[in-house]
Amino acid sequence: MPSPLNPTKKKHRSNKAWLQEHVNDPYVKEAQRRGYRSRAAFKLIELDERDKLLRPGIAAVDLGAAPGSWSQVLRERLGPKGRIVAVDILPMDPLAGVDVLQADFSSDEGLASVERALGGRPVDLVVSDMAPNLSGVDSADQARSVGLAELALDFAAAHLQPGGDFAVKVFQGSGLPEFEKAVRSHFAKSYVRKPKASRDRSREVFLVGKGFRPSQG
């Protein structure tokens, strides 16, 4: 007999289906094998292999970094001379060779903490895998996704040195064409990518900007 708290058992079935998919996911298994904190690591690996974002010795900022799998990939590929600052409102476990900050980078205080961690070093790369807490209301979730991507672009435009690169997650839908246009206005080249590690049913895509061009006033 169905529980009065869950008369359809629908949630339990969906949770079970998600867990089954997660356990059988080859990217989850590979992440566990290689010690990555989440399967998202392979999205950045694919972006790097396609667009040559990660170069030894550069300085990178990882926005919305928790739990830290992108920072792990950055640490591996930037080498011992690379500088990595990982920022998230949520707590993130320490990671050797990465300056981990629990801060809101969109606030003055958060920005100041990022700049202190960089120690005046120019930024070569800004990456963002941020996503909103999903409400189930598509229009609201889409607006939040684009809003986070815009915050990341604003940060990149203020901190990248000329020629720097940018990669940001955003959902397909309303506001994406306008955001693509904004990215194109700041970079010599821009691309929309859908890594194989991104699940087919997900509306997420990644916008990549190559060759930052500072505003001429």
C-alpha positions as CSV (number, residue, x, y, z in Angstrom):
1,M,0.0,0.0,0.0
2,P,1.4,3.4,-0.9
3,S,2.5,5.6,1.9
4,P,0.2,8.6,2.6
5,L,3.4,10.8,2.5
6,N,4.1,9.6,-1.0
7,P,0.9,8.2,-2.5
8,T,2.3,7.6,-6.0
9,K,5.8,6.5,-5.0
10,K,6.8,8.7,-8.0
11,K,9.7,10.4,-6.2
12,H,11.1,7.1,-4.9
13,R,11.0,5.7,-8.4
14,S,12.7,8.7,-9.9
15,N,15.4,8.7,-7.2
16,K,16.0,5.0,-7.8
17,A,16.3,5.6,-11.5
18,W,18.8,8.5,-11.0
19,L,20.9,6.4,-8.6
20,Q,20.9,3.5,-11.0
21,E,22.1,5.8,-13.9
22,H,24.7,7.4,-11.6
23,V,26.1,4.1,-10.5
24,N,26.4,2.8,-14.1
25,D,27.7,6.1,-15.6
26,P,31.1,5.5,-17.1
27,Y,32.2,9.0,-16.3
28,V,31.3,8.5,-12.7
29,K,33.3,5.3,-12.6
30,E,36.3,6.9,-14.3
31,A,36.2,9.9,-12.0
32,Q,36.3,7.5,-9.0
33,R,39.1,5.6,-10.5
34,R,41.2,8.7,-11.2
35,G,40.3,10.4,-7.9
36,Y,38.3,13.3,-9.3
37,R,35.7,14.8,-7.0
38,S,33.0,14.6,-9.7
39,R,32.3,13.5,-13.2
40,A,32.3,17.2,-14.2
41,A,36.1,17.0,-14.5
42,F,35.7,15.4,-17.9
43,K,33.8,18.3,-19.3
44,L,36.8,20.6,-18.7
45,I,39.1,18.0,-20.0
46,E,37.1,17.8,-23.2
47,L,37.0,21.6,-23.5
48,D,40.7,21.8,-23.1
49,E,41.4,19.1,-25.7
50,R,39.1,21.0,-28.1
51,D,40.1,24.6,-27.4
52,K,43.5,24.4,-25.8
53,L,42.6,26.4,-22.7
54,L,45.0,24.9,-20.1
55,R,48.7,25.8,-20.6
56,P,51.5,25.1,-18.1
57,G,52.3,28.1,-15.9
58,I,49.2,30.3,-16.5
59,A,47.0,31.9,-13.8
60,A,43.4,30.7,-13.7
61,V,40.3,31.5,-11.6
62,D,37.7,28.7,-11.1
63,L,34.3,30.3,-10.3
64,G,31.7,28.2,-8.5
65,A,34.5,25.7,-8.0
66,A,32.9,23.3,-5.4
67,P,33.3,20.4,-5.0
68,G,36.6,21.0,-6.9
69,S,36.9,18.6,-9.8
70,W,37.7,21.5,-12.3
71,S,40.4,22.8,-9.9
72,Q,41.9,19.3,-9.9
73,V,42.1,19.3,-13.7
74,L,43.6,22.8,-13.6
75,R,46.2,21.7,-11.0
76,E,47.2,18.7,-13.2
77,R,47.5,20.6,-16.4
78,L,48.9,24.0,-15.3
79,G,51.8,22.4,-13.5
80,P,53.8,23.6,-10.5
81,K,54.2,27.1,-11.8
82,G,50.5,27.7,-12.5
83,R,48.4,29.8,-10.1
84,I,44.9,28.7,-9.4
85,V,42.3,30.5,-7.3
86,A,39.0,28.5,-6.7
87,V,36.0,30.5,-5.5
88,D,32.6,29.3,-4.3
89,I,29.9,30.5,-1.8
90,L,29.8,26.9,-0.7
91,P,32.6,25.3,1.3
92,M,35.1,23.2,-0.6
93,D,37.7,20.8,0.8
94,P,41.3,22.0,0.5
95,L,43.2,21.0,-2.6
96,A,47.0,21.1,-2.7
97,G,48.4,23.8,-5.0
98,V,45.0,25.7,-5.1
99,D,44.0,28.8,-3.2
100,V,40.4,27.8,-2.1
101,L,38.2,30.8,-1.1
102,Q,34.7,30.5,0.3
103,A,33.4,33.9,-0.9
104,D,30.9,35.6,-3.2
105,F,33.0,36.9,-6.0
106,S,30.2,39.2,-7.1
107,S,30.6,41.2,-3.9
108,D,33.3,43.8,-3.2
109,E,34.6,41.7,-0.3
110,G,34.7,38.6,-2.4
111,L,36.5,40.3,-5.3
112,A,39.1,41.7,-2.9
113,S,39.8,38.2,-1.5
114,V,40.3,36.9,-5.1
115,E,42.7,39.7,-5.9
116,R,44.6,39.2,-2.7
117,A,45.0,35.5,-3.6
118,L,46.2,36.4,-7.1
119,G,48.8,38.7,-5.6
120,G,48.7,41.1,-8.5
121,R,49.3,38.4,-11.1
122,P,47.4,38.9,-14.4
123,V,44.6,36.3,-15.0
124,D,45.0,34.1,-18.2
125,L,41.9,32.0,-17.8
126,V,38.5,32.2,-16.1
127,V,36.3,29.1,-16.0
128,S,32.9,28.7,-14.5
129,D,30.8,25.6,-14.0
130,M,28.2,27.4,-11.9
131,A,24.6,26.4,-12.1
132,P,21.5,27.7,-10.2
133,N,19.6,25.7,-7.7
134,L,16.9,24.3,-9.9
135,S,13.3,25.2,-9.0
136,G,11.6,23.2,-11.7
137,V,10.2,26.4,-13.3
138,D,12.0,26.5,-16.6
139,S,11.8,30.2,-17.2
140,A,13.1,31.0,-13.7
141,D,15.9,28.5,-13.9
142,Q,16.9,29.8,-17.3
143,A,17.0,33.3,-16.1
144,R,19.2,32.3,-13.2
145,S,21.5,30.3,-15.4
146,V,22.1,33.2,-17.8
147,G,22.5,35.6,-14.8
148,L,25.3,33.5,-13.3
149,A,27.0,33.3,-16.7
150,E,26.8,37.1,-17.0
151,L,28.4,37.5,-13.6
152,A,31.2,35.2,-14.8
153,L,31.6,37.2,-18.0
154,D,31.7,40.5,-16.0
155,F,34.4,39.0,-13.8
156,A,36.4,37.8,-16.8
157,A,36.2,41.1,-18.6
158,A,37.5,42.9,-15.5
159,H,40.3,40.5,-14.7
160,L,41.6,38.8,-17.9
161,Q,44.7,40.1,-19.5
162,P,44.7,40.6,-23.3
163,G,44.6,37.3,-25.1
164,G,43.1,35.5,-22.1
165,D,40.5,32.7,-22.4
166,F,37.1,32.0,-20.9
167,A,34.8,29.0,-20.5
168,V,31.3,29.2,-18.9
169,K,28.3,26.9,-18.5
170,V,24.9,28.1,-19.4
171,F,21.5,26.5,-20.2
172,Q,20.1,26.5,-23.7
173,G,17.0,28.7,-23.9
174,S,15.8,32.3,-23.6
175,G,18.7,34.8,-23.2
176,L,21.4,32.5,-24.6
177,P,21.6,34.2,-28.0
178,E,22.1,37.6,-26.3
179,F,24.7,36.1,-24.0
180,E,26.5,34.6,-26.9
181,K,26.6,38.0,-28.5
182,A,28.1,39.5,-25.3
183,V,30.8,36.9,-25.3
184,R,31.7,37.5,-28.9
185,S,32.0,41.2,-28.2
186,H,34.9,40.5,-25.7
187,F,36.8,37.8,-27.5
188,A,38.5,37.3,-30.9
189,K,36.8,33.9,-31.2
190,S,33.9,32.2,-29.5
191,Y,32.4,28.7,-29.6
192,V,29.4,26.8,-28.2
193,R,30.4,23.4,-27.0
194,K,28.5,20.4,-25.7
195,P,31.0,17.9,-24.2
196,K,30.3,14.2,-24.5
197,A,30.5,14.1,-20.7
198,S,27.4,16.4,-20.5
199,R,24.4,14.2,-20.4
200,D,22.2,14.2,-23.5
201,R,19.1,15.2,-21.7
202,S,20.8,18.2,-20.0
203,R,20.3,21.6,-21.5
204,E,23.7,22.8,-20.5
205,V,26.2,24.0,-23.0
206,F,29.6,25.7,-22.6
207,L,30.5,29.0,-24.2
208,V,34.2,29.4,-24.8
209,G,35.9,32.7,-25.6
210,K,39.4,32.8,-27.0
211,G,41.6,35.8,-27.2
212,F,40.2,38.4,-24.8
213,R,40.0,41.9,-26.2
214,P,39.8,44.6,-23.5
215,S,37.3,47.4,-24.0
216,Q,38.7,50.5,-25.6
217,G,37.0,52.7,-23.1
